[in-house]
Structures are given as C-alpha cells and as structure tokens.
Amino acid sequence: YLTSDETLYATNREYGLLAWRTPLTFPVSASPVVGEAGLLYLASWENRIFCFDTQSKGINWQYRVMGNISATPLYKAGMIYVPSEDGTLYCLKNTGEVNFEFHTNGALRTSPRIKEGFLVFASDDNSVYCINRYNGKKIWECRIGRTIRKDPEIIGNNVYVKPYGKGVTAVALTTGKVVWEIPYTDEIIGFGKDTVYL
C-alpha cells in the first residue's frame, strides 16, 4: 500500500501491478500501517489517525490528536501506537477507543519500537522513553541531551539512539542505563548478530 496526492494505491506484492486505488479526503502524513483483518491505519496532516477498511474502501473510524502526526505509527496485536507532535504517544485499540496516553515535554517526530512488553520512543525534549506497551506506565527515561531525528532501534538487549549530529548511544532496554557512547560516528549502517556497524 502507498499513498500519493490524497490517493491510496494497492499493488500486487509479487509483480507490483496496480490492484486498486481509491481517493482519500485528507492529506496523508506518514506511511500506511497494516493492521489485521484488512485494516489500514493512515495518519493525516489534519491531526487525525484514520482506520481504513481495504474491503469496503471506507473509513471505519478516525481519532483526532492535538498535533501533527509526522512519524509513522506502529501497529502491534490490536493496538495502534501514534506519536504526535503535541508531545503525546497515543495508544488506540483497533476499535478507535483510547487505551492510554503518555505525555512528554517535546514533540514526537520519530516512530516507536516494540520488543515484548517494552515500547521505546524518542521525544524532542532530548530524551528516550520506555513504557509498558499494555498500560502506558513509564519504565525509564534516558536523557540523551540532543535532538533525536532517527527512529530508535531495539537490537538484542539494547536500544540504539542516533541523535542529531555525530554520535551513537546504546541504552539498556530493561533499565535505561547508558551502556556505551561513541561520539564520532555519523550514522548507524546496520546490525549483525553481535555487532553494530557505524
């Protein structure tokens, strides 16, 4: 699934052929998120998240947040996690009902990551947060001290954070303690079994 010019397109996975397209009535601000039972979740520059039914080609529900949604939400097991530039991480059930909200002191402009019960995301208050993905209770907060524009990545038992400018920080997933920092690298290139390539 992809969007362009307020149109949603579905293509054949194997050959890339157009299966169908349908016009939308709102500008999409992030990549479509695939849920279950033929549902898609579409973020809008109008401060809304929409649940789109790919069978009926209609909107099942919509939910309004208080800021732009510029980062791609995350779907996991019946829950859609929506980062908003109002500084709040919204967790919505696939029915559109709010499960919880978690508030920070800065805009959320990166996508969250999940491992088991841990939900990790970055805020423009220069911190990385880890909360319980089921109830939204804070597990830890790690202050990085610089703006974070790259999505945090969870590999093994660490969270890898790339702040603006040079440097990478590895944070322990379960405790939020800094494991190591490398100040001189420009980018995380990739991950091996026991290796981070910088």
N, C-alpha and C positions, 0 to 999 in steps of 0.2 A: 504494500500500500504506500502511496505517495501523494503529496498534495502540491498544487501549483495554481495560482490565480483563482483562489477560492473554489477549486475543483478537487475532488477526491478521485484518485485513479487506483484501480486494482489490476495487477498484471499477473500473468502466468509465471509461476516460480521457476519453471524449468527453461522456458524459451523467452520470457519477457514480453509475451504478446498481451495486448490490452484485453482484459476480461470485461471490464465495465468502467464507467466513470459517472459521477453524479455531481451536480453543482452544490456548493455549500452557501450558506447565507452569512458567513463570518470569515475573517482572515485567520488562517492557522499560523500559530507562532512557534511550533515545535514539531518534531517528527511524530507521526501517528504511533500510538501504543496499542499493541494487540492484546486483547484480553481473552476471555473464554466465551464459548457459545456464540461465536460470530460477532462479538462486540469489539469496537474500536474506541479508543479514548483520544480526543482531539483537543488540544489546548488552543486558546484564541487570544489574540491581542486585545479582545474586549473584556479581558479579566475573567474569562469563563473556561470551564472544562466541560466538554460535551461527551456523552456516551452515544455512539453511533452504531446502529444495528445494520450489519452488512447484508442481512437477508431482506429486510423491509426497505432498506436505504433511507431510514428515518432516524430522528433523534429520540432516544429513549428518555433521556433526562439531561439537564445541564445544572451546573453549580457555579455560582459567582464568588470569586475571591476578591480581595481588596487591592490587588496589584497585578501587574503584567505577569504572564507565565512564559518566560523566555527560554527555560530549560525543559528538556523532555521529561515528563513524568515517568513513573515506574509502576508497573503492574506486577502483583505477586499474590496468588492464591486468594482471589476475590477482593483484593484491596488495591486501590489506585493511590499512589503517593505523589502529591502535587507540590512542587516547590514554587513559591510565589515571590515576586519582588517586593511584596509587602512585609517580607521577613518571616513568613509563616510557612511551615510544612503542613499541608493538609492531607489527612488520610481519610479517604472516602470508601465506603462499601460499594460493591458493584451495582447496588440499587440507588446510589446517589446520596445515601444517608451518611452524615459525618460520623466517623469513628473517633477521631481525635484531631486536635490542632496542637502544634508545637511552635512556640514563638521564639524568635531570635532578635538581635538588635541590628541586623543588617539584611539587605536584600538577598534572596536566594537565586543565584544565576547559574548554578550547576546542577546536574542530575544526581539523585541519591543512588546509593548502592546497598544491597542487602546480602547478608550471609547469616543463615539460620535465623535467630531472633534479633540480630543486630541490624539496625538501619543507620547508615552513615551518610552525612551530607555536609556541605560547606556553606558558610554564610559570609556576607560582606562585612560582618563585624570582625573578620580576620580569624575566625575560629572554625574548627571542625567539630561536629556534634555526632554523638552516637546515642540513639534512643532505642527503646524496646519497640519493635515494629508492630506489636499487637496492641499495646495500650498507650504508647507515646511517652512513657516515663523516661527521663534522662538517665543514661548510664554514665556518660562522661562528656566533658568538653575539653578540647585541647586548643589552646590559643597558639596560632601559627605566627601572628604578628604582621602578616602581609595579606593583601587581597588574593583570593583564590579564584581563578577563572577556569581551571581544568577540573573535570569530574574526579573526585577521589576514587581510588581503585582498591578493592579488597583482594589480596592475594595471600593465601595461607592464613597466618595469624596476625598479619599486619595490614594497616591502611596506609597507602602511599599517596602523599599530598604534594602537588606541584603548585606552589604559589607563583604570583606574578614575578617576572624577572628570573634570576638564577636560583637554583637550589631545589632540593627534594627532601622531604621529611617522611620518615617511616614512624608510624604510631601503632602501638599495640592495640589490637582490636578489642580485647576484653577489658583493658584498664585505661586506655587513653594516654599512657605514658609514652614519651618520645623514646624510640629505640635507637635511631641514629638520624643524623642530618648530614647532607652533603651540600656545601654552599655554592659549588662552582658549575654545576651542570645546567644545561639549557632545557633539557627535555627528558622524559621517560620514553625510551624507544620501545621497550617490550619487557615481557616477563618469561623466564624459564622456570624449571621445576624448583630450583633453589637460588635463582639468580634474578636480579633486576638489571636491565640494560639501560645505561644512561648516555 
